[in-house]
């Protein structure tokens, strides 16, 4: 991995992700629960930059089409690019 990528990586653990502004992140990884995925999707649509990506683990975003799906079942991970309005 490129050293500049590692140097510029910021890991943030959020226990209340709906209260955090997402405008500064270019990759978001979420371990959500099914009940919160619609609210998160709405927040991503409003706050994410156009080139940001989301990795959703365990539960998919309800209305976004993933660019890639990794594994199946309990180990599923969905990669999303923010859809154009």
C-alpha positions, 0 to 999 in steps of 0.5 A: 500500500502506498505510504501516503495513503496510510499516512492520510488514513483517519479511522473514526469509530462512531457509536452514533453515526447519524450525528457525525458530518460525513463531508470530509470522508472519502471512504465510509465503512458501516457495520449497521443494523437493518433498522438504521440502513435507510436513515444512513442511506439518506444521510450518505446521499446528502452529506457524502462527496460525489466521489466517496464510497461506502462499504456496508457490512452485514446489511445492504443500503436499501435503494442504492445499487452496489458496484460490488458484492463480496461474499454471501450471507452473514459475511456479505459486504456491499461496495457503493458509489454515491448515485447521481441525483 
